[in-house]
Amino acid sequence: MKKKGNILIGVCGGIASYKICQLARLFLKEGYLLKVMMTPAAIEFIRPLVFKELTGQPVYLEMFSLSNQDAQHISLSEWADLAIIAPLSANTLSKVACGICDNLLTSVVCALSSQKPVLLAPAMNEGMWRNPLIQDNLFRLKEIKNYTILSPERGELACKSVGIGRMPEPGEIYKKAKALLKKI
Ligand SMILES: Cc1cc2nc3c(=O)[nH]c(=O)nc-3n(C[C@H](O)[C@H](O)[C@H](O)COP(=O)(O)O)c2cc1C
């Protein structure tokens, strides 16, 4: 079978993380190879086992592991044709914008070649989204040539209020990712 592409999804600690199961299924149904990495906070929202079963691959969680032969932040960044960070939390958005590499996910993003597309799907409460520091950090990310930001939508948020901050539906993320892959 013709190789369709290696997709690396990074999941942060946010309510929208459950939607990544649907996103994973869309890629897998079309024959893409998929690996999932998670921040420590993401594990509080969704169990790694779900992604392990969906993808048939290990789920990447730890920066430091005695059972791994290689430096996983490098091998994962080399393996990926396209990286998607969804949901992208306010915390990880800010860390990525500042080049902070304090867990596996942030280290992989930092190690990715500038030739590889990175799709970022921020999702958060409207107050966090409108915070000038978050907007400043977002501005920095928009300056990076290989980064594409999928802006959050207006709608009902997990905190029950209505506002900007909802992660776009998995189908939208999938469509955008495929468009980016076509350009490679
Ligand atoms: C119930 C709950 C829901 C949360 N939802 C979000 C969210 O949607 N977006 C966000 O940026 N942070 C959210 N947070 C806060 C993050 O989980 C927290 O900032 C965490 O440190 C993010 O870590 P990470 O960026 O390493 O994944 C939520 C926290 C809780 C307790």
The ligand as an SDF file (V2000), in Angstrom:
LIG
                    3D

 31 33  0  0  0  0  0  0  0  0999 V2000
  -11.8690   20.4770   34.1820 C   0  0  0  0  0  0  0  0  0  0  0  0
  -10.7130   21.2230   33.5740 C   0  0  0  0  0  0  0  0  0  0  0  0
  -10.7910   21.6070   32.2630 C   0  0  0  0  0  0  0  0  0  0  0  0
   -9.7280   22.3070   31.6720 C   0  0  0  0  0  0  0  0  0  0  0  0
   -9.8410   22.6620   30.3620 N   0  0  0  0  0  0  0  0  0  0  0  0
   -8.8450   23.3780   29.7900 C   0  0  0  0  0  0  0  0  0  0  0  0
   -8.9520   23.7850   28.4320 C   0  0  0  0  0  0  0  0  0  0  0  0
   -9.9130   23.4770   27.7250 O   0  0  0  0  0  0  0  0  0  0  0  0
   -7.9310   24.5330   27.9130 N   0  0  0  0  0  0  0  0  0  0  0  0
   -6.8360   24.8860   28.6530 C   0  0  0  0  0  0  0  0  0  0  0  0
   -5.9700   25.5870   28.1310 O   0  0  0  0  0  0  0  0  0  0  0  0
   -6.7040   24.4860   29.9320 N   0  0  0  0  0  0  0  0  0  0  0  0
   -7.6660   23.7350   30.5150 C   0  0  0  0  0  0  0  0  0  0  0  0
   -7.5350   23.3330   31.8180 N   0  0  0  0  0  0  0  0  0  0  0  0
   -6.3080   23.6550   32.5500 C   0  0  0  0  0  0  0  0  0  0  0  0
   -5.1380   22.7640   32.1050 C   0  0  0  0  0  0  0  0  0  0  0  0
   -5.4510   21.4020   32.2730 O   0  0  0  0  0  0  0  0  0  0  0  0
   -3.8690   23.1630   32.8690 C   0  0  0  0  0  0  0  0  0  0  0  0
   -3.5120   24.4900   32.5510 O   0  0  0  0  0  0  0  0  0  0  0  0
   -2.7190   22.2300   32.6020 C   0  0  0  0  0  0  0  0  0  0  0  0
   -1.5830   22.6860   33.3280 O   0  0  0  0  0  0  0  0  0  0  0  0
   -2.3520   22.1340   31.1420 C   0  0  0  0  0  0  0  0  0  0  0  0
   -1.1950   21.3370   31.0130 O   0  0  0  0  0  0  0  0  0  0  0  0
   -0.5830   20.9220   29.5980 P   0  0  0  0  0  0  0  0  0  0  0  0
   -0.4800   22.1630   28.7870 O   0  0  0  0  0  0  0  0  0  0  0  0
    0.7550   20.3870   29.9510 O   0  0  0  0  0  0  0  0  0  0  0  0
   -1.4450   19.8920   28.9980 O   0  0  0  0  0  0  0  0  0  0  0  0
   -8.5730   22.6140   32.4210 C   0  0  0  0  0  0  0  0  0  0  0  0
   -8.4900   22.1820   33.7510 C   0  0  0  0  0  0  0  0  0  0  0  0
   -9.5500   21.4940   34.3150 C   0  0  0  0  0  0  0  0  0  0  0  0
   -9.4240   21.0550   35.7460 C   0  0  0  0  0  0  0  0  0  0  0  0
  1  2  1  0
  2  3  1  0
  2 30  2  0
  3  4  2  0
  4  5  1  0
  4 28  1  0
  5  6  2  0
  6  7  1  0
  6 13  1  0
  7  8  2  0
  7  9  1  0
  9 10  1  0
 10 11  2  0
 10 12  1  0
 12 13  2  0
 13 14  1  0
 14 15  1  0
 14 28  1  0
 15 16  1  0
 16 17  1  0
 16 18  1  0
 18 19  1  0
 18 20  1  0
 20 21  1  0
 20 22  1  0
 22 23  1  0
 23 24  1  0
 24 25  2  0
 24 26  1  0
 24 27  1  0
 28 29  2  0
 29 30  1  0
 30 31  1  0
M  END
$$$$
